[in-house]
């Protein structure tokens, strides 16, 4: 009898104490970083960023960055390199990663169609 009572108590504890309370699903607002950034201009935003961080090495090695059309042709590679995507060489080489705000500008410029403006 003593064991039956103990078994009932253990089963009752297991049955009632193991109920899982599911937390309410976290609601993540549908926000896009580009919504908070003014339209990005190639002339005012992208070209100066590349000039300060990329042209010094890349324009002297090859004509990869010498005008809008050459930048446009490799825009996705540029983004992956400055994001430090493991499948690309991290850029700028031998320098810290660019600020997220600058990387976001490049991404938003690309997402907006990479206009020549």
LOROZA-749654 format. One record per residue (C-alpha): residue in three letters; x, y, z. Coordinates in Angstrom, 1 decimal. Layout:
N
{residu->Ala east->X north->Y up->Z}
...
end
This chain:
117
{residu->Unk east->0.0 north->0.0 up->0.0}
{residu->Unk east->2.8 north->2.3 up->0.9}
{residu->Unk east->4.4 north->1.8 up->-2.6}
{residu->Unk east->1.1 north->2.3 up->-4.3}
{residu->Unk east->0.6 north->5.6 up->-2.7}
{residu->Unk east->4.2 north->6.7 up->-3.5}
{residu->Unk east->3.7 north->5.6 up->-7.1}
{residu->Unk east->0.5 north->7.6 up->-7.4}
{residu->Unk east->2.1 north->10.7 up->-5.9}
{residu->Unk east->5.1 north->10.4 up->-8.4}
{residu->Unk east->2.8 north->9.9 up->-11.3}
{residu->Unk east->0.6 north->12.8 up->-10.3}
{residu->Unk east->3.7 north->15.0 up->-10.0}
{residu->Unk east->5.0 north->13.9 up->-13.4}
{residu->Unk east->1.7 north->14.4 up->-15.0}
{residu->Unk east->0.9 north->17.8 up->-13.7}
{residu->Unk east->4.3 north->19.3 up->-13.3}
{residu->Unk east->5.6 north->18.5 up->-16.8}
{residu->Unk east->3.0 north->20.5 up->-18.7}
{residu->Unk east->4.7 north->22.8 up->-21.2}
{residu->Unk east->3.7 north->26.4 up->-21.2}
{residu->Unk east->4.3 north->27.6 up->-24.7}
{residu->Unk east->5.5 north->31.2 up->-24.8}
{residu->Unk east->3.7 north->33.5 up->-27.1}
{residu->Unk east->5.4 north->33.7 up->-30.5}
{residu->Unk east->7.7 north->36.7 up->-30.7}
{residu->Unk east->6.4 north->39.2 up->-33.2}
{residu->Unk east->9.2 north->40.7 up->-35.2}
{residu->Unk east->8.3 north->43.8 up->-37.0}
{residu->Unk east->8.6 north->43.7 up->-40.7}
{residu->Unk east->11.2 north->46.3 up->-41.1}
{residu->Unk east->13.8 north->46.8 up->-43.8}
{residu->Unk east->17.0 north->48.6 up->-43.0}
{residu->Unk east->16.6 north->50.5 up->-46.3}
{residu->Unk east->13.3 north->52.0 up->-45.1}
{residu->Unk east->15.3 north->54.1 up->-42.6}
{residu->Unk east->18.0 north->55.2 up->-45.1}
{residu->Unk east->17.4 north->58.0 up->-47.5}
{residu->Unk east->17.7 north->57.0 up->-51.2}
{residu->Unk east->21.3 north->56.1 up->-51.8}
{residu->Unk east->23.1 north->58.0 up->-54.5}
{residu->Unk east->26.0 north->56.5 up->-56.5}
{residu->Unk east->27.7 north->59.9 up->-56.8}
{residu->Unk east->27.1 north->61.0 up->-53.2}
{residu->Unk east->27.3 north->57.8 up->-51.2}
{residu->Unk east->28.8 north->54.8 up->-53.1}
{residu->Unk east->31.6 north->56.4 up->-55.1}
{residu->Unk east->33.0 north->58.3 up->-52.1}
{residu->Unk east->32.8 north->55.1 up->-50.0}
{residu->Unk east->34.7 north->53.2 up->-52.7}
{residu->Unk east->37.1 north->56.0 up->-53.2}
{residu->Unk east->38.0 north->56.1 up->-49.4}
{residu->Unk east->38.2 north->52.3 up->-49.0}
{residu->Unk east->38.7 north->50.5 up->-52.3}
{residu->Unk east->40.0 north->52.6 up->-55.2}
{residu->Unk east->43.5 north->53.1 up->-53.7}
{residu->Unk east->44.3 north->49.4 up->-54.2}
{residu->Unk east->41.9 north->48.1 up->-56.8}
{residu->Unk east->42.2 north->50.9 up->-59.4}
{residu->Unk east->46.0 north->50.6 up->-59.5}
{residu->Unk east->45.9 north->46.8 up->-59.8}
{residu->Unk east->43.3 north->46.6 up->-62.5}
{residu->Unk east->40.6 north->48.8 up->-64.0}
{residu->Unk east->38.0 north->47.0 up->-61.8}
{residu->Unk east->36.9 north->50.3 up->-60.3}
{residu->Unk east->37.2 north->53.2 up->-62.6}
{residu->Unk east->33.6 north->54.2 up->-63.3}
{residu->Unk east->30.0 north->53.5 up->-62.6}
{residu->Unk east->29.7 north->50.7 up->-65.1}
{residu->Unk east->32.7 north->48.8 up->-63.7}
{residu->Unk east->31.3 north->49.1 up->-60.2}
{residu->Unk east->27.9 north->48.1 up->-61.3}
{residu->Unk east->29.3 north->44.9 up->-62.9}
{residu->Unk east->30.8 north->43.7 up->-59.6}
{residu->Unk east->28.3 north->45.3 up->-57.2}
{residu->Unk east->27.2 north->41.9 up->-55.6}
{residu->Unk east->30.9 north->40.9 up->-55.2}
{residu->Unk east->31.7 north->44.2 up->-53.5}
{residu->Unk east->28.8 north->43.7 up->-51.1}
{residu->Unk east->29.9 north->40.2 up->-50.2}
{residu->Unk east->33.5 north->41.3 up->-49.7}
{residu->Unk east->32.7 north->44.2 up->-47.4}
{residu->Unk east->30.2 north->42.0 up->-45.5}
{residu->Unk east->33.1 north->39.6 up->-44.9}
{residu->Unk east->31.3 north->36.8 up->-46.6}
{residu->Unk east->33.4 north->33.7 up->-46.0}
{residu->Unk east->33.4 north->32.9 up->-49.8}
{residu->Unk east->35.2 north->36.2 up->-50.6}
{residu->Unk east->38.3 north->37.9 up->-49.5}
{residu->Unk east->37.4 north->40.3 up->-46.7}
{residu->Unk east->37.7 north->43.9 up->-47.7}
{residu->Unk east->39.1 north->46.4 up->-47.2}
{residu->Unk east->42.1 north->44.1 up->-47.0}
{residu->Unk east->44.2 north->44.4 up->-43.8}
{residu->Unk east->41.7 north->46.8 up->-42.3}
{residu->Unk east->38.8 north->46.5 up->-40.0}
{residu->Unk east->35.3 north->45.7 up->-41.4}
{residu->Unk east->33.5 north->48.8 up->-42.6}
{residu->Unk east->30.8 north->50.2 up->-40.3}
{residu->Unk east->27.4 north->48.5 up->-40.7}
{residu->Unk east->25.9 north->51.9 up->-41.7}
{residu->Unk east->28.2 north->52.0 up->-44.7}
{residu->Unk east->27.6 north->48.3 up->-45.6}
{residu->Unk east->23.8 north->49.0 up->-45.4}
{residu->Unk east->24.2 north->51.9 up->-47.8}
{residu->Unk east->25.8 north->49.6 up->-50.4}
{residu->Unk east->23.1 north->47.0 up->-49.8}
{residu->Unk east->20.3 north->49.5 up->-50.2}
{residu->Unk east->21.9 north->51.0 up->-53.3}
{residu->Unk east->22.0 north->47.5 up->-54.8}
{residu->Unk east->18.4 north->46.6 up->-53.6}
{residu->Unk east->17.1 north->49.8 up->-55.3}
{residu->Unk east->18.5 north->48.7 up->-58.6}
{residu->Unk east->22.0 north->50.2 up->-58.2}
{residu->Unk east->21.0 north->53.5 up->-60.0}
{residu->Unk east->23.6 north->55.7 up->-61.6}
{residu->Unk east->22.5 north->58.8 up->-59.8}
end
